[in-house]
Amino acid sequence: MGRAVDRNLVRRQAREAFRTVRVYLPAFDMVLRLSAGLGRMEKPAVRAEIDGLLKRLPE
């Protein structure tokens, strides 16, 4: 991602998503890595994508 604004958006949304579900997650390290740019995604879409990834983690 080229723009710092976009990278920071993803960071903020990932931190908030993790904070809300961390009690349900197992104790291990995670890395969030983008395989493609976000394009014109808005905040709710970014958050929904991250929430979907966190739901796929094993309990």
PDB file of N, CA, C and O in Angstrom:
ATOM      1  N   MET A   1       0.844  -1.168   0.000  1.00  0.00           N
ATOM      2  CA  MET A   1       0.000   0.000   0.000  1.00  0.00           C
ATOM      3  C   MET A   1       0.889   1.230   0.000  1.00  0.00           C
ATOM      4  O   MET A   1       1.782   1.366   0.836  1.00  0.00           O
ATOM      5  N   GLY A   2       0.645   2.088  -0.909  1.00  0.00           N
ATOM      6  CA  GLY A   2       1.506   3.243  -1.069  1.00  0.00           C
ATOM      7  C   GLY A   2       1.274   4.374  -0.080  1.00  0.00           C
ATOM      8  O   GLY A   2       2.226   4.999   0.385  1.00  0.00           O
ATOM      9  N   ARG A   3       0.020   4.639   0.242  1.00  0.00           N
ATOM     10  CA  ARG A   3      -0.269   5.801   1.075  1.00  0.00           C
ATOM     11  C   ARG A   3      -0.261   5.443   2.560  1.00  0.00           C
ATOM     12  O   ARG A   3      -0.833   4.436   2.976  1.00  0.00           O
ATOM     13  N   ALA A   4       0.392   6.280   3.336  1.00  0.00           N
ATOM     14  CA  ALA A   4       0.462   6.064   4.781  1.00  0.00           C
ATOM     15  C   ALA A   4      -0.929   6.117   5.412  1.00  0.00           C
ATOM     16  O   ALA A   4      -1.194   5.418   6.390  1.00  0.00           O
ATOM     17  N   VAL A   5      -1.805   6.933   4.864  1.00  0.00           N
ATOM     18  CA  VAL A   5      -3.170   7.036   5.379  1.00  0.00           C
ATOM     19  C   VAL A   5      -3.874   5.684   5.298  1.00  0.00           C
ATOM     20  O   VAL A   5      -4.568   5.283   6.232  1.00  0.00           O
ATOM     21  N   ASP A   6      -3.693   4.988   4.188  1.00  0.00           N
ATOM     22  CA  ASP A   6      -4.324   3.676   4.008  1.00  0.00           C
ATOM     23  C   ASP A   6      -3.708   2.636   4.936  1.00  0.00           C
ATOM     24  O   ASP A   6      -4.426   1.829   5.526  1.00  0.00           O
ATOM     25  N   ARG A   7      -2.391   2.650   5.068  1.00  0.00           N
ATOM     26  CA  ARG A   7      -1.735   1.702   5.973  1.00  0.00           C
ATOM     27  C   ARG A   7      -2.187   1.918   7.410  1.00  0.00           C
ATOM     28  O   ARG A   7      -2.432   0.957   8.140  1.00  0.00           O
ATOM     29  N   ASN A   8      -2.296   3.177   7.815  1.00  0.00           N
ATOM     30  CA  ASN A   8      -2.736   3.478   9.172  1.00  0.00           C
ATOM     31  C   ASN A   8      -4.185   3.069   9.403  1.00  0.00           C
ATOM     32  O   ASN A   8      -4.536   2.624  10.495  1.00  0.00           O
ATOM     33  N   LEU A   9      -5.020   3.214   8.394  1.00  0.00           N
ATOM     34  CA  LEU A   9      -6.408   2.772   8.506  1.00  0.00           C
ATOM     35  C   LEU A   9      -6.474   1.283   8.793  1.00  0.00           C
ATOM     36  O   LEU A   9      -7.214   0.844   9.674  1.00  0.00           O
ATOM     37  N   VAL A  10      -5.700   0.507   8.048  1.00  0.00           N
ATOM     38  CA  VAL A  10      -5.687  -0.939   8.248  1.00  0.00           C
ATOM     39  C   VAL A  10      -5.161  -1.265   9.647  1.00  0.00           C
ATOM     40  O   VAL A  10      -5.721  -2.121  10.332  1.00  0.00           O
ATOM     41  N   ARG A  11      -4.106  -0.600  10.072  1.00  0.00           N
ATOM     42  CA  ARG A  11      -3.558  -0.839  11.417  1.00  0.00           C
ATOM     43  C   ARG A  11      -4.584  -0.547  12.504  1.00  0.00           C
ATOM     44  O   ARG A  11      -4.774  -1.352  13.415  1.00  0.00           O
ATOM     45  N   ARG A  12      -5.238   0.591  12.409  1.00  0.00           N
ATOM     46  CA  ARG A  12      -6.238   0.969  13.423  1.00  0.00           C
ATOM     47  C   ARG A  12      -7.401  -0.010  13.454  1.00  0.00           C
ATOM     48  O   ARG A  12      -7.851  -0.415  14.526  1.00  0.00           O
ATOM     49  N   GLN A  13      -7.878  -0.384  12.297  1.00  0.00           N
ATOM     50  CA  GLN A  13      -8.999  -1.320  12.234  1.00  0.00           C
ATOM     51  C   GLN A  13      -8.593  -2.705  12.752  1.00  0.00           C
ATOM     52  O   GLN A  13      -9.378  -3.365  13.433  1.00  0.00           O
ATOM     53  N   ALA A  14      -7.382  -3.143  12.437  1.00  0.00           N
ATOM     54  CA  ALA A  14      -6.911  -4.449  12.912  1.00  0.00           C
ATOM     55  C   ALA A  14      -6.746  -4.444  14.424  1.00  0.00           C
ATOM     56  O   ALA A  14      -7.127  -5.410  15.085  1.00  0.00           O
ATOM     57  N   ARG A  15      -6.190  -3.387  14.981  1.00  0.00           N
ATOM     58  CA  ARG A  15      -6.038  -3.309  16.439  1.00  0.00           C
ATOM     59  C   ARG A  15      -7.379  -3.349  17.143  1.00  0.00           C
ATOM     60  O   ARG A  15      -7.541  -4.054  18.139  1.00  0.00           O
ATOM     61  N   GLU A  16      -8.336  -2.601  16.633  1.00  0.00           N
ATOM     62  CA  GLU A  16      -9.657  -2.558  17.261  1.00  0.00           C
ATOM     63  C   GLU A  16     -10.361  -3.910  17.141  1.00  0.00           C
ATOM     64  O   GLU A  16     -10.983  -4.368  18.099  1.00  0.00           O
ATOM     65  N   ALA A  17     -10.271  -4.544  15.991  1.00  0.00           N
ATOM     66  CA  ALA A  17     -10.889  -5.859  15.800  1.00  0.00           C
ATOM     67  C   ALA A  17     -10.254  -6.879  16.745  1.00  0.00           C
ATOM     68  O   ALA A  17     -10.958  -7.677  17.364  1.00  0.00           O
ATOM     69  N   PHE A  18      -8.940  -6.853  16.852  1.00  0.00           N
ATOM     70  CA  PHE A  18      -8.250  -7.786  17.740  1.00  0.00           C
ATOM     71  C   PHE A  18      -8.624  -7.524  19.191  1.00  0.00           C
ATOM     72  O   PHE A  18      -8.842  -8.464  19.955  1.00  0.00           O
ATOM     73  N   ARG A  19      -8.701  -6.248  19.581  1.00  0.00           N
ATOM     74  CA  ARG A  19      -9.021  -5.903  20.956  1.00  0.00           C
ATOM     75  C   ARG A  19     -10.391  -6.437  21.374  1.00  0.00           C
ATOM     76  O   ARG A  19     -10.573  -6.842  22.522  1.00  0.00           O
ATOM     77  N   THR A  20     -11.339  -6.441  20.465  1.00  0.00           N
ATOM     78  CA  THR A  20     -12.688  -6.881  20.812  1.00  0.00           C
ATOM     79  C   THR A  20     -12.827  -8.388  20.909  1.00  0.00           C
ATOM     80  O   THR A  20     -13.761  -8.868  21.552  1.00  0.00           O
ATOM     81  N   VAL A  21     -11.929  -9.157  20.290  1.00  0.00           N
ATOM     82  CA  VAL A  21     -12.056 -10.623  20.316  1.00  0.00           C
ATOM     83  C   VAL A  21     -10.878 -11.326  20.979  1.00  0.00           C
ATOM     84  O   VAL A  21     -10.820 -12.556  20.961  1.00  0.00           O
ATOM     85  N   ARG A  22      -9.956 -10.601  21.551  1.00  0.00           N
ATOM     86  CA  ARG A  22      -8.732 -11.232  22.058  1.00  0.00           C
ATOM     87  C   ARG A  22      -8.983 -12.245  23.166  1.00  0.00           C
ATOM     88  O   ARG A  22      -8.194 -13.178  23.314  1.00  0.00           O
ATOM     89  N   VAL A  23     -10.034 -12.104  23.941  1.00  0.00           N
ATOM     90  CA  VAL A  23     -10.310 -13.069  25.005  1.00  0.00           C
ATOM     91  C   VAL A  23     -10.715 -14.423  24.429  1.00  0.00           C
ATOM     92  O   VAL A  23     -10.594 -15.438  25.116  1.00  0.00           O
ATOM     93  N   TYR A  24     -11.186 -14.461  23.197  1.00  0.00           N
ATOM     94  CA  TYR A  24     -11.620 -15.706  22.561  1.00  0.00           C
ATOM     95  C   TYR A  24     -10.532 -16.369  21.731  1.00  0.00           C
ATOM     96  O   TYR A  24     -10.712 -17.491  21.257  1.00  0.00           O
ATOM     97  N   LEU A  25      -9.410 -15.692  21.550  1.00  0.00           N
ATOM     98  CA  LEU A  25      -8.353 -16.218  20.692  1.00  0.00           C
ATOM     99  C   LEU A  25      -7.329 -17.017  21.486  1.00  0.00           C
ATOM    100  O   LEU A  25      -7.065 -16.710  22.649  1.00  0.00           O
ATOM    101  N   PRO A  26      -6.752 -18.039  20.865  1.00  0.00           N
ATOM    102  CA  PRO A  26      -5.683 -18.774  21.536  1.00  0.00           C
ATOM    103  C   PRO A  26      -4.433 -17.905  21.658  1.00  0.00           C
ATOM    104  O   PRO A  26      -4.301 -16.890  20.975  1.00  0.00           O
ATOM    105  N   ALA A  27      -3.538 -18.309  22.517  1.00  0.00           N
ATOM    106  CA  ALA A  27      -2.314 -17.542  22.763  1.00  0.00           C
ATOM    107  C   ALA A  27      -1.260 -17.896  21.707  1.00  0.00           C
ATOM    108  O   ALA A  27      -0.539 -18.883  21.855  1.00  0.00           O
ATOM    109  N   PHE A  28      -1.174 -17.108  20.665  1.00  0.00           N
ATOM    110  CA  PHE A  28      -0.111 -17.240  19.675  1.00  0.00           C
ATOM    111  C   PHE A  28       0.060 -15.913  18.960  1.00  0.00           C
ATOM    112  O   PHE A  28      -0.812 -15.047  19.030  1.00  0.00           O
ATOM    113  N   ASP A  29       1.172 -15.754  18.280  1.00  0.00           N
ATOM    114  CA  ASP A  29       1.459 -14.528  17.548  1.00  0.00           C
ATOM    115  C   ASP A  29       0.743 -14.554  16.198  1.00  0.00           C
ATOM    116  O   ASP A  29       0.592 -15.610  15.583  1.00  0.00           O
ATOM    117  N   MET A  30       0.309 -13.390  15.751  1.00  0.00           N
ATOM    118  CA  MET A  30      -0.348 -13.279  14.457  1.00  0.00           C
ATOM    119  C   MET A  30       0.297 -12.159  13.662  1.00  0.00           C
ATOM    120  O   MET A  30       0.779 -11.172  14.217  1.00  0.00           O
ATOM    121  N   VAL A  31       0.293 -12.336  12.354  1.00  0.00           N
ATOM    122  CA  VAL A  31       0.787 -11.302  11.439  1.00  0.00           C
ATOM    123  C   VAL A  31      -0.302 -11.047  10.419  1.00  0.00           C
ATOM    124  O   VAL A  31      -0.798 -11.980   9.787  1.00  0.00           O
ATOM    125  N   LEU A  32      -0.673  -9.806  10.256  1.00  0.00           N
ATOM    126  CA  LEU A  32      -1.641  -9.421   9.242  1.00  0.00           C
ATOM    127  C   LEU A  32      -0.856  -8.892   8.050  1.00  0.00           C
ATOM    128  O   LEU A  32      -0.163  -7.879   8.147  1.00  0.00           O
ATOM    129  N   ARG A  33      -0.972  -9.583   6.939  1.00  0.00           N
ATOM    130  CA  ARG A  33      -0.228  -9.199   5.741  1.00  0.00           C
ATOM    131  C   ARG A  33      -1.188  -9.067   4.580  1.00  0.00           C
ATOM    132  O   ARG A  33      -1.976  -9.974   4.311  1.00  0.00           O
ATOM    133  N   LEU A  34      -1.126  -7.955   3.901  1.00  0.00           N
ATOM    134  CA  LEU A  34      -2.000  -7.733   2.755  1.00  0.00           C
ATOM    135  C   LEU A  34      -1.403  -8.373   1.513  1.00  0.00           C
ATOM    136  O   LEU A  34      -0.209  -8.241   1.242  1.00  0.00           O
ATOM    137  N   SER A  35      -2.245  -9.063   0.768  1.00  0.00           N
ATOM    138  CA  SER A  35      -1.761  -9.649  -0.479  1.00  0.00           C
ATOM    139  C   SER A  35      -2.087  -8.752  -1.673  1.00  0.00           C
ATOM    140  O   SER A  35      -1.548  -8.936  -2.765  1.00  0.00           O
ATOM    141  N   ALA A  36      -2.971  -7.782  -1.455  1.00  0.00           N
ATOM    142  CA  ALA A  36      -3.330  -6.830  -2.505  1.00  0.00           C
ATOM    143  C   ALA A  36      -3.731  -5.521  -1.846  1.00  0.00           C
ATOM    144  O   ALA A  36      -4.066  -5.491  -0.662  1.00  0.00           O
ATOM    145  N   GLY A  37      -3.696  -4.470  -2.594  1.00  0.00           N
ATOM    146  CA  GLY A  37      -4.107  -3.175  -2.069  1.00  0.00           C
ATOM    147  C   GLY A  37      -5.604  -3.144  -1.781  1.00  0.00           C
ATOM    148  O   GLY A  37      -6.355  -3.992  -2.263  1.00  0.00           O
ATOM    149  N   LEU A  38      -6.018  -2.184  -1.011  1.00  0.00           N
ATOM    150  CA  LEU A  38      -7.425  -2.068  -0.644  1.00  0.00           C
ATOM    151  C   LEU A  38      -8.253  -1.372  -1.708  1.00  0.00           C
ATOM    152  O   LEU A  38      -9.476  -1.513  -1.728  1.00  0.00           O
ATOM    153  N   GLY A  39      -7.624  -0.643  -2.569  1.00  0.00           N
ATOM    154  CA  GLY A  39      -8.378   0.117  -3.554  1.00  0.00           C
ATOM    155  C   GLY A  39      -9.162   1.222  -2.868  1.00  0.00           C
ATOM    156  O   GLY A  39      -8.584   2.031  -2.143  1.00  0.00           O
ATOM    157  N   ARG A  40     -10.461   1.269  -3.086  1.00  0.00           N
ATOM    158  CA  ARG A  40     -11.307   2.315  -2.516  1.00  0.00           C
ATOM    159  C   ARG A  40     -12.183   1.787  -1.392  1.00  0.00           C
ATOM    160  O   ARG A  40     -13.311   2.256  -1.237  1.00  0.00           O
ATOM    161  N   MET A  41     -11.715   0.835  -0.609  1.00  0.00           N
ATOM    162  CA  MET A  41     -12.518   0.279   0.484  1.00  0.00           C
ATOM    163  C   MET A  41     -12.703   1.318   1.584  1.00  0.00           C
ATOM    164  O   MET A  41     -11.775   2.057   1.915  1.00  0.00           O
ATOM    165  N   GLU A  42     -13.888   1.369   2.139  1.00  0.00           N
ATOM    166  CA  GLU A  42     -14.198   2.267   3.244  1.00  0.00           C
ATOM    167  C   GLU A  42     -13.944   1.556   4.567  1.00  0.00           C
ATOM    168  O   GLU A  42     -13.730   0.344   4.591  1.00  0.00           O
ATOM    169  N   LYS A  43     -13.968   2.299   5.656  1.00  0.00           N
ATOM    170  CA  LYS A  43     -13.685   1.747   6.982  1.00  0.00           C
ATOM    171  C   LYS A  43     -14.529   0.519   7.317  1.00  0.00           C
ATOM    172  O   LYS A  43     -13.968  -0.483   7.760  1.00  0.00           O
ATOM    173  N   PRO A  44     -15.849   0.550   7.127  1.00  0.00           N
ATOM    174  CA  PRO A  44     -16.645  -0.640   7.483  1.00  0.00           C
ATOM    175  C   PRO A  44     -16.252  -1.876   6.674  1.00  0.00           C
ATOM    176  O   PRO A  44     -16.283  -2.990   7.196  1.00  0.00           O
ATOM    177  N   ALA A  45     -15.887  -1.690   5.424  1.00  0.00           N
ATOM    178  CA  ALA A  45     -15.491  -2.825   4.592  1.00  0.00           C
ATOM    179  C   ALA A  45     -14.152  -3.398   5.055  1.00  0.00           C
ATOM    180  O   ALA A  45     -13.967  -4.615   5.076  1.00  0.00           O
ATOM    181  N   VAL A  46     -13.229  -2.524   5.422  1.00  0.00           N
ATOM    182  CA  VAL A  46     -11.930  -2.985   5.932  1.00  0.00           C
ATOM    183  C   VAL A  46     -12.136  -3.769   7.216  1.00  0.00           C
ATOM    184  O   VAL A  46     -11.573  -4.850   7.389  1.00  0.00           O
ATOM    185  N   ARG A  47     -12.950  -3.219   8.121  1.00  0.00           N
ATOM    186  CA  ARG A  47     -13.210  -3.884   9.398  1.00  0.00           C
ATOM    187  C   ARG A  47     -13.898  -5.227   9.188  1.00  0.00           C
ATOM    188  O   ARG A  47     -13.553  -6.202   9.856  1.00  0.00           O
ATOM    189  N   ALA A  48     -14.856  -5.297   8.282  1.00  0.00           N
ATOM    190  CA  ALA A  48     -15.553  -6.551   8.005  1.00  0.00           C
ATOM    191  C   ALA A  48     -14.591  -7.610   7.470  1.00  0.00           C
ATOM    192  O   ALA A  48     -14.696  -8.784   7.824  1.00  0.00           O
ATOM    193  N   GLU A  49     -13.674  -7.203   6.637  1.00  0.00           N
ATOM    194  CA  GLU A  49     -12.675  -8.135   6.095  1.00  0.00           C
ATOM    195  C   GLU A  49     -11.783  -8.689   7.207  1.00  0.00           C
ATOM    196  O   GLU A  49     -11.507  -9.888   7.251  1.00  0.00           O
ATOM    197  N   ILE A  50     -11.339  -7.810   8.100  1.00  0.00           N
ATOM    198  CA  ILE A  50     -10.474  -8.236   9.204  1.00  0.00           C
ATOM    199  C   ILE A  50     -11.252  -9.127  10.170  1.00  0.00           C
ATOM    200  O   ILE A  50     -10.723 -10.132  10.645  1.00  0.00           O
ATOM    201  N   ASP A  51     -12.501  -8.768  10.464  1.00  0.00           N
ATOM    202  CA  ASP A  51     -13.335  -9.601  11.335  1.00  0.00           C
ATOM    203  C   ASP A  51     -13.513 -10.994  10.747  1.00  0.00           C
ATOM    204  O   ASP A  51     -13.474 -11.987  11.473  1.00  0.00           O
ATOM    205  N   GLY A  52     -13.707 -11.067   9.441  1.00  0.00           N
ATOM    206  CA  GLY A  52     -13.837 -12.365   8.783  1.00  0.00           C
ATOM    207  C   GLY A  52     -12.589 -13.210   8.920  1.00  0.00           C
ATOM    208  O   GLY A  52     -12.677 -14.424   9.104  1.00  0.00           O
ATOM    209  N   LEU A  53     -11.427 -12.580   8.831  1.00  0.00           N
ATOM    210  CA  LEU A  53     -10.174 -13.316   9.005  1.00  0.00           C
ATOM    211  C   LEU A  53     -10.022 -13.833  10.436  1.00  0.00           C
ATOM    212  O   LEU A  53      -9.582 -14.962  10.651  1.00  0.00           O
ATOM    213  N   LEU A  54     -10.386 -13.008  11.399  1.00  0.00           N
ATOM    214  CA  LEU A  54     -10.268 -13.429  12.803  1.00  0.00           C
ATOM    215  C   LEU A  54     -11.232 -14.559  13.133  1.00  0.00           C
ATOM    216  O   LEU A  54     -10.919 -15.406  13.969  1.00  0.00           O
ATOM    217  N   LYS A  55     -12.382 -14.591  12.503  1.00  0.00           N
ATOM    218  CA  LYS A  55     -13.352 -15.654  12.748  1.00  0.00           C
ATOM    219  C   LYS A  55     -12.869 -17.000  12.203  1.00  0.00           C
ATOM    220  O   LYS A  55     -13.298 -18.054  12.672  1.00  0.00           O
ATOM    221  N   ARG A  56     -11.982 -16.960  11.218  1.00  0.00           N
ATOM    222  CA  ARG A  56     -11.456 -18.201  10.630  1.00  0.00           C
ATOM    223  C   ARG A  56     -10.364 -18.848  11.468  1.00  0.00           C
ATOM    224  O   ARG A  56      -9.964 -19.978  11.190  1.00  0.00           O
ATOM    225  N   LEU A  57      -9.875 -18.151  12.488  1.00  0.00           N
ATOM    226  CA  LEU A  57      -8.821 -18.707  13.331  1.00  0.00           C
ATOM    227  C   LEU A  57      -9.354 -19.831  14.204  1.00  0.00           C
ATOM    228  O   LEU A  57     -10.507 -19.786  14.633  1.00  0.00           O
ATOM    229  N   PRO A  58      -8.533 -20.836  14.471  1.00  0.00           N
ATOM    230  CA  PRO A  58      -8.977 -21.933  15.348  1.00  0.00           C
ATOM    231  C   PRO A  58      -9.128 -21.435  16.795  1.00  0.00           C
ATOM    232  O   PRO A  58      -8.404 -20.546  17.242  1.00  0.00           O
ATOM    233  N   GLU A  59     -10.061 -22.018  17.489  1.00  0.00           N
ATOM    234  CA  GLU A  59     -10.286 -21.620  18.883  1.00  0.00           C
ATOM    235  C   GLU A  59      -9.502 -22.477  19.841  1.00  0.00           C
ATOM    236  O   GLU A  59      -9.577 -22.276  21.053  1.00  0.00           O
TER     237      GLU A  59
END
